[in-house]
């Protein structure tokens, strides 16, 4: 059986690796995707560097979070069928899929 310290260290390594490869909430909060060409841009940009079209006002994280169930305790984005957060074990209520407007 692993100690709480070992579990915490594994979670930290997992989060660091997710960020290193451009995944995870921290990276998603820094990115927007151009609806015209699909290019990734920094969240503070208004226009796509690739094609010049206006970028959405929402980051990847905001869009993803809006369309999925989110743990109210730790802010982890969950799949629509999950009833418990795998990160903190909080019980969650699934939300209906919804569209985000720009």
N, C-alpha and C positions, 0 to 999 in steps of 0.2 A: 504494500500500500504506500502511496506517495504522500509525503508531508504537504501541508498547505504551502510552504515555501517553495517546494519543488513544482507544485501545480502553478503557482504564481509565476515562477521563472519560465515555465513552458509557455504560458499564455503571453508573457512578454516577448519571448523569442518569436512566437507565431505572429504577433502584431508587428514586430520589427520586420519580419520577412514579407508580410503582406504589403507594408509600406514601401519596402525596398523594390518590390516588383510592380508598384503602381496600383495596388489594390488596397482595400480597407477604407474606413471612414475618413481618415485624415487626408488621404490622396483624393478621394471622391469630393471632399469639400473644397478642394483647390482647382477643380476642373469643370469645364463646360464643354458640351459637344455641339458642333455646328450642325444644324438640321439640314443644311444644304449639302455639305460635303463629308460630314462625319469626322472632321478634324478635331482633335482635343486642343483646347485653349485654356490658359490660366483663368481662374474665376473672376479676376478683376478686369478682364478685357470685355469690351463692348462689341467688337467686330472680329470675325474670323481672320486669322493671319494668312490662311490659305486661299480663301475665295472672296473675302471681303463682306460676306453677308453678316447681318446683325445676329449676335449670339443670343440664346435664350437668357432670361434674367436669372434662371435657377441653375444651381450647380448639379452635377451628377448625383451627389448625395441627397440634395433636396428632392429631386425627381424620384429617385429610387425609394427614399423614405416615404414620400407621399403615396406611392403605389403599393407599399408593402406594410405588413404589420411591424411595429417597432416596440421593443421592450421599454416599458415606462420607467424601469429602474436603471438600466445601463445603456440605453439608446442603441442597442444592437438591432440591426435590421434583420428580420426573420422571414422565412418562407411563409406563404399564406396558410399552410396547414398546421403550423406549429402551435402548440398550446402552452409550451414552456420554453423559456429562453435557455439555450444551451450554455450560455456564458455565466448567468447568475441564478438560474433555476426559477425565476419569477414566472408566475402564471400570467399568460397574456390572452387577450381577446382578439381573434382574427378580425381584420377589417375588410370590407368589400373593396374590390379593385375599383379605382377611380382614375380619371384622366386629369392631368395637370394642364392648365392653360398657360400660355406664354404671355 
